[in-house]
């Protein structure tokens, strides 16, 4: 099965900026998505965020499917926002609101994955909504490193042999 992924702004910034901490991981996921001929969705919301500091023409746009933010997305975003109840103390309301909009787009468009570098808001709230059964979208965060199996819809992660070997030697 070919995966479909909604690309977050932080993922795209890491992809094009070689100085970013997770550039290599972003590049690995991007290459895997190309190899698997996965649909990579580029939201109008992400385009607006990215364009604040850099032209979107710096991105490999020909490999992306652009999607507008429309009324069904806004209705889903309101549902998700209300399901969250409240955001955590210290989380910027505007940032969380845009993250919820991206989750809503993914949900409405049937995109099972969001890929991000943002573990502090997008990943956290996506996981919270998914765990509570409100959302079927799963976020993949670059800070976890590259794992080709992260794109499996069953959520199964690959075996990391270094960890297994370490636990064997500890016994």
N, C-alpha and C positions, 0 to 999 in steps of 0.2 A: 504494500500500500504506500502511496506517495503522500508524504506529510504536507501540511499547509501551515504556514507560520506568519503571524503578524509581527512586523519588525518595529521595535521600540526605538525612540530617538537615541537613547544611550547606547544601544547596540550599534546603530549606524555611525555614531560619532567614534566609537571604538574601532569600527571596521575601517574607517578612512583616516584615522589619526594614529600613525605608527608610534607616537609617544605615549599613548594611553596604556595603562597597566594591563588591560585585557584585550589588547589589539590582536595578539596571536590567537587567542581563543575565539574571538569574533571571526577572524579570518578562517579558522578551521570549520566553524559552523557554516559560514557562508559557502565555502567550497563543498562541504557535504550537501548542503541544500541544492547547489547547482548540479552536483553529480547525481543526486536523487531526482532531479527535475521537479523539486518541490515548488509549490506555489508560494512565493514570497510577497506578502501584501504590504503596501506602503500607504499608510493612512494620511489623509489631508491634515489631520491633527499633528502627526509626526512631521509632515512637510513644513508646517508653520513653526514648530519648535526648532527644527534643524536650521531653517532659513534665518533664524535670529542671528546666528554667528557665522554661517557658511552657506553658500549657494547650493541648492539641492542638485544642481547640475554636476556637483562634485561626486555624486552618488552614481552607482551603476543602474540608472533608472530603467534601462531596457530589460533588466532582469526582474523587475518588480511589476506587480499588478496594483495600480493605484485604486483606492477606494475613498469616496467622499464620506463625510459624516452627514447622515440624513435623519429624517424624523423617526423611523423605526429604531435607529441607533440611539437617538435621544431618549426615547421612551424606555429602552432597555437600560440606559445609563441611569435614569432616574430610579428605576427598580433596584439596580445594584447599589446605588448611593443610599437609598432608604434601607436596604438590607444590611449595609455596613453599620448603620446606627450612628456611630460617631467615629471620627478619625482619632488616631493616637495623638496625645499631647506632643506638640512640637512639629508635627507634620504639616507642611504648607498646604492650605486648603486648595489653592489653584493647582498645585502639582497633583494632589490626590484626585481632584476633579477630572483633570485630563487623563490620568491613569485609568480611572473608572470608565471614561469615554472609550478608551482603547479596548478595555475588557468587553464593553458592550458591543463594540464593532465586531470583535472576534466572535463573541457569542452569537450575534445575529447573523453573521456571515458563515457560521459553521467552521470557523478556523480553530483547530484544537490547541494550538500553541501560540504563545507570545514569547519572544526572545528579547532579553533585556540585560543590562548591566546593573540596573536599579534594584538592589535587594532591599533598600530601606523603605520604599513605598510601593511601587508597582508589584514587585514579587510578593511582598508581605500581604497586601490587600487581595491580590489575586488568589493566593494560597488560602487566605482566611475565607473568602467567598466560596472557593472550591471545596474546602474542608466542610463548610456548613451546608453543602449541597445546593447552593444557590447558583453556582457557575460551573460549567463543564470545561472551561479553558484552563490549561496548565501553563504556568510561566517557567521558562528555562532561564537561569541566571548565569551570566558569564563567570561570576566569582567562584562558581563550583568547578570551573575548568571544563575542558572539552570531553564530552562523552557522547559518541554517536548514538548510543541507545536512548539518549534523552528524548529523542523524537519518536519513541514508541508510544502509542496511545495508551498502552496499559500501565504506563508509568514505571516499568521495570528499568532499572539502571544496570549498567554493565558491572561486572566483577572487576574490582581494582586489585590486581595481583599483589602489588606492593603492600597493601593493607592486610591482605590475607597472610602473606609471608611474615609480616611483622607480628600479627596475632599468634601465628604458629610458634615463632621463636620466643614469645613471651610466656608460653605455657611450660 
